[in-house]
């Protein structure tokens, strides 16, 4: 049941402990560079400030703080349970450069915050009351420096249009059920599924709705926060951009790099219609209608400065691409809304070289002049989630990152544990997405164990695994040691 102080926001069930690459400063800067906007990324030891509004338990903020020991990170959430979890993790990892604040954004004084170089809001905008949205804009206006980069994700229209009725059904049915919010959302989902089984036209006609109701394995915590907030509201991109303009924020582009390239995401006929308009907001509306994006990740800058083409190309060329997959895992055919995108022969060759180890965009392009451009190569590699961008690839692994990774790996006792699947990395300036098993192995290696202890690792993870499947677990551990741990060593996440 929602608490009396929560103002309609789910407060009795903590949000999922997630990590989202779009919130990483390097990814935010990359969007700016791809869109021809000047942006700088301070080094991990520089003085800089990163603020997350609506941080949940603060997992992403912890990754940023651990990977950037010179930065000040402030993580803010309304739910004291979230803040208590975040404070506990920060204290246990010995991270002194992160501050957790329990605060109502609609009432928080700007004087309580430092001036930010980066701000991130994941999902918050879609789940809170109008006065909280107004408070967000007020804080952004007061506490972002000129040139600051802001990431905001929100449930988008028209992508969510077909599911508005489903959310209302789940919410209203849930509010009439007894128990906590997670029990209520289950009651609401059960009713929606029952009606769908009875061929309720609305629930049958929307592909979006069908996918939600037929999806298996979705975390109840996520479903609770997505559907049981009283002020849940998806919005059109232009309406969010207009609201943020009150804070002098200029929309730049998508934090998902491939979405900034209509040639990859849309059909030729769709692009021809979009190109009739010069207004970026109108172009984005057409793109949203063609792609049906339910969740947008957008980047804004306070006072965007446009760079010339040569300046932009040069900035992207200095970017280092760090592979996060092994050469055997490389994919050169991407599944996109516009269909499958098969990379050209020269671009495939560049990707095959890039996956061998860190290299700058400029170094890779010099190997095959004319094979690609700096924006295309950076967007395809990073957008495919097979590389991560870095402007400080020579950074050493901070001691705080080691402590946090050791803590996260040490708490894994089951492969069913899906909390916070990332490891902090100084060279990336953020977290590396990993599996539960790899997080466990990293923790063991950071504690001084080695591959020779693999049998002990099997025993430690065997509590909820049937005996006949232990050999499969052993094979998974050895495969991770052969294929994934070398990457962790290259990134200095575990000892070499």
Secondary structure, 3 states (H helix, E strand, C coil): CCCHHHCCCCCCCCCCCCCCHHHCHHHHHHHHHHCCECCCCCCCCCCCEEEEECCCCCHHHHHHHHHCCCCEEEEEECCHHHHHHHHHHHHHHCCCCEEEEECCCCCCCHHHCCCEEEEEEECHHHHCCHHHHHHHHHHHHHHEEEEEEEEEEEEEECCCHHHHHHHHHHHHHHHCCCCCHHHHHHHHHHHHHHHHHCCCHHHHHCHHHHHHHHCCCCCHHHHHHHHCCCCCCCEEHHHHHHHHHCCCEEEEEECCHHHHCHHHHCCHHHHHHHCCCCCHHHHHHHHHHHHCCCEEEEEEEECCCECCHHHHHHHHHCCEEEECCCHHHCCCEEEECCEEEECCHHHHHHHHHHCCCCEEHHHHHHHCCCCCCHHHHHHHHHHCCCEEEECCCCCCCCHHHHHHHHHHHHCCCCCCCCCCCEEEECCCCEEEECCHHHHHHHHHHHCCCCHHHHHHHHHHCCCCCCHHHHHHHHHHHHHHHHHCHHHHHHCCCCCC
